[in-house]
Amino acid sequence: MNSLNIEFFGYIAAILTTAAFLPQLIKTLKTKKAEDVSLVTLIMFICGVGSWIIYGYKISSLPILIANIITLILNLFILISKIYYSRNIR
Protein backbone atom coordinates (compact mmCIF):
# COMPACT_ATOMS: atom_id res chain seq x y z
CA MET A 1 0.00 0.00 0.00
CA ASN A 2 1.32 3.40 -0.83
CA SER A 3 1.25 6.33 1.59
CA LEU A 4 -1.85 7.85 -0.06
CA ASN A 5 -3.87 4.73 0.77
CA ILE A 6 -2.60 4.77 4.35
CA GLU A 7 -3.58 8.46 4.73
CA PHE A 8 -7.07 7.55 3.48
CA PHE A 9 -7.48 5.08 6.36
CA GLY A 10 -6.18 7.72 8.76
CA TYR A 11 -8.82 10.19 7.64
CA ILE A 12 -11.61 7.56 7.74
CA ALA A 13 -10.56 6.61 11.28
CA ALA A 14 -10.42 10.29 12.24
CA ILE A 15 -13.92 10.97 10.94
CA LEU A 16 -15.51 7.90 12.52
CA THR A 17 -13.89 8.15 15.95
CA THR A 18 -14.54 11.87 16.20
CA ALA A 19 -18.16 11.64 15.03
CA ALA A 20 -18.79 8.89 17.59
CA PHE A 21 -18.97 11.56 20.33
CA LEU A 22 -21.59 13.71 18.64
CA PRO A 23 -24.58 11.58 19.78
CA GLN A 24 -23.44 11.78 23.42
CA LEU A 25 -22.94 15.53 23.24
CA ILE A 26 -26.31 16.07 21.53
CA LYS A 27 -28.08 13.83 24.06
CA THR A 28 -26.41 15.63 26.97
CA LEU A 29 -27.38 19.05 25.64
CA LYS A 30 -30.97 17.98 24.81
CA THR A 31 -31.72 16.24 28.10
CA LYS A 32 -29.58 18.56 30.23
CA LYS A 33 -28.43 15.42 32.05
CA ALA A 34 -25.05 13.75 32.08
CA GLU A 35 -25.16 11.48 35.10
CA ASP A 36 -24.80 8.45 32.81
CA VAL A 37 -21.39 9.72 31.68
CA SER A 38 -18.54 8.50 33.91
CA LEU A 39 -16.44 11.45 35.12
CA VAL A 40 -13.34 9.30 35.64
CA THR A 41 -13.61 7.76 32.18
CA LEU A 42 -14.16 11.18 30.61
CA ILE A 43 -11.12 12.70 32.33
CA MET A 44 -8.94 9.71 31.42
CA PHE A 45 -10.13 9.91 27.82
CA ILE A 46 -9.42 13.66 27.62
CA CYS A 47 -5.88 13.04 28.95
CA GLY A 48 -5.42 10.31 26.33
CA VAL A 49 -6.66 12.59 23.56
CA GLY A 50 -4.23 15.26 24.73
CA SER A 51 -1.44 12.71 24.45
CA TRP A 52 -2.57 11.81 20.92
CA ILE A 53 -2.43 15.50 19.99
CA ILE A 54 1.17 15.74 21.22
CA TYR A 55 2.05 12.53 19.38
CA GLY A 56 0.34 13.66 16.17
CA TYR A 57 2.17 16.98 16.32
CA LYS A 58 5.55 15.33 16.88
CA ILE A 59 5.13 12.93 13.94
CA SER A 60 3.43 15.58 11.77
CA SER A 61 0.28 13.53 11.23
CA LEU A 62 -2.58 15.73 10.10
CA PRO A 63 -5.29 13.03 10.51
CA ILE A 64 -4.24 12.38 14.11
CA LEU A 65 -4.06 16.10 14.90
CA ILE A 66 -7.38 17.08 13.32
CA ALA A 67 -9.33 14.14 14.76
CA ASN A 68 -8.00 14.53 18.26
CA ILE A 69 -8.32 18.30 18.44
CA ILE A 70 -11.98 18.04 17.41
CA THR A 71 -12.49 15.07 19.77
CA LEU A 72 -10.90 17.07 22.60
CA ILE A 73 -13.26 19.97 21.98
CA LEU A 74 -16.34 17.71 21.88
CA ASN A 75 -15.32 15.91 25.06
CA LEU A 76 -14.53 19.17 26.85
CA PHE A 77 -18.09 20.27 26.03
CA ILE A 78 -19.38 16.98 27.46
CA LEU A 79 -17.24 17.46 30.59
CA ILE A 80 -18.39 21.05 31.05
CA SER A 81 -22.00 19.95 30.54
CA LYS A 82 -21.62 17.14 33.07
CA ILE A 83 -20.22 19.52 35.69
CA TYR A 84 -22.74 22.26 34.92
CA TYR A 85 -25.81 20.01 34.91
CA SER A 86 -24.74 18.11 38.03
CA ARG A 87 -24.44 21.40 39.95
CA ASN A 88 -27.89 22.55 38.82
CA ILE A 89 -29.56 19.37 40.15
CA ARG A 90 -28.76 20.15 43.79
RAVENWO-V777592 format. One record per pair of residues at least 24 apart in sequence whose ideal C-beta (glycine too) atoms are under 10 Angstrom apart, sorted by the first residue. I is the first residue (numbers start at 1). J is the second residue. D is the distance in Angstrom with one decimal. If there is no record, write none. Layout:
# RAVENWO-V777592
i=I j=J d=D
i=I j=J d=D
This chain:
# RAVENWO-V777592
i=6 j=63 d=9.6
i=7 j=61 d=9.0
i=7 j=62 d=8.2
i=7 j=63 d=6.7
i=8 j=63 d=9.3
i=9 j=63 d=8.6
i=10 j=56 d=9.9
i=10 j=61 d=7.0
i=10 j=62 d=8.1
i=10 j=63 d=3.4
i=10 j=64 d=7.1
i=10 j=66 d=9.5
i=10 j=67 d=8.3
i=11 j=62 d=8.5
i=11 j=63 d=5.1
i=11 j=66 d=8.3
i=11 j=67 d=8.4
i=12 j=63 d=8.8
i=13 j=63 d=7.1
i=13 j=64 d=9.0
i=13 j=67 d=7.2
i=14 j=56 d=9.9
i=14 j=61 d=9.7
i=14 j=62 d=8.9
i=14 j=63 d=4.5
i=14 j=64 d=7.3
i=14 j=65 d=9.0
i=14 j=66 d=6.0
i=14 j=67 d=3.2
i=14 j=68 d=8.2
i=14 j=70 d=8.2
i=14 j=71 d=8.7
i=15 j=63 d=9.1
i=15 j=66 d=9.4
i=15 j=67 d=7.5
i=15 j=70 d=9.6
i=16 j=67 d=9.0
i=17 j=49 d=10.0
i=17 j=67 d=6.1
i=17 j=68 d=8.8
i=17 j=70 d=9.7
i=17 j=71 d=6.8
i=18 j=66 d=8.2
i=18 j=67 d=4.9
i=18 j=68 d=8.1
i=18 j=69 d=9.2
i=18 j=70 d=4.9
i=18 j=71 d=4.9
i=18 j=72 d=9.7
i=18 j=73 d=9.5
i=18 j=74 d=7.2
i=19 j=67 d=9.7
i=19 j=70 d=9.1
i=19 j=71 d=9.5
i=19 j=74 d=9.2
i=20 j=71 d=8.7
i=20 j=74 d=9.4
i=21 j=45 d=9.3
i=21 j=70 d=8.8
i=21 j=71 d=6.3
i=21 j=73 d=9.6
i=21 j=74 d=4.4
i=21 j=75 d=6.2
i=21 j=77 d=9.0
i=21 j=78 d=7.1
i=22 j=74 d=6.9
i=24 j=74 d=8.3
i=24 j=75 d=8.8
i=24 j=77 d=9.8
i=24 j=78 d=6.1
i=24 j=81 d=9.7
i=25 j=73 d=9.8
i=25 j=74 d=5.5
i=25 j=75 d=8.3
i=25 j=77 d=5.7
i=25 j=78 d=5.5
i=25 j=81 d=7.6
i=27 j=78 d=9.7
i=28 j=77 d=8.2
i=28 j=78 d=5.8
i=28 j=79 d=10.0
i=28 j=80 d=9.8
i=28 j=81 d=4.7
i=28 j=82 d=7.2
i=28 j=84 d=9.9
i=28 j=85 d=7.5
i=29 j=77 d=8.1
i=29 j=78 d=9.2
i=29 j=81 d=6.5
i=29 j=85 d=9.5
i=31 j=81 d=10.0
i=31 j=85 d=8.7
i=32 j=81 d=8.1
i=32 j=84 d=8.8
i=32 j=85 d=5.4
i=32 j=88 d=7.7
i=32 j=89 d=9.5
i=33 j=81 d=9.0
i=33 j=82 d=9.1
i=33 j=85 d=5.9
i=33 j=86 d=8.9
i=33 j=88 d=10.0
i=33 j=89 d=8.4
i=34 j=78 d=6.9
i=34 j=79 d=8.8
i=34 j=80 d=9.6
i=34 j=81 d=5.4
i=34 j=82 d=3.8
i=34 j=83 d=8.4
i=34 j=84 d=8.5
i=34 j=85 d=5.3
i=34 j=86 d=6.9
i=35 j=82 d=8.0
i=35 j=85 d=8.0
i=35 j=86 d=6.9
i=35 j=89 d=8.1
i=36 j=82 d=9.6
i=37 j=75 d=9.8
i=37 j=78 d=6.3
i=37 j=79 d=8.5
i=37 j=81 d=8.5
i=37 j=82 d=5.4
i=37 j=85 d=9.8
i=37 j=86 d=9.9
i=38 j=82 d=9.3
i=39 j=79 d=7.9
i=39 j=82 d=6.5
i=39 j=83 d=8.4
i=39 j=86 d=8.7
i=42 j=75 d=6.5
i=42 j=76 d=9.5
i=42 j=78 d=6.5
i=42 j=79 d=5.4
i=42 j=82 d=6.9
i=43 j=75 d=9.5
i=43 j=79 d=7.4
i=45 j=71 d=8.6
i=45 j=72 d=9.5
i=45 j=75 d=6.2
i=45 j=78 d=9.5
i=45 j=79 d=9.4
i=46 j=71 d=9.0
i=46 j=72 d=6.6
i=46 j=75 d=5.3
i=46 j=76 d=6.9
i=46 j=78 d=9.2
i=46 j=79 d=6.7
i=48 j=72 d=9.9
i=48 j=75 d=9.9
i=49 j=73 d=9.7
i=49 j=74 d=9.5
i=49 j=75 d=6.6
i=49 j=76 d=9.4
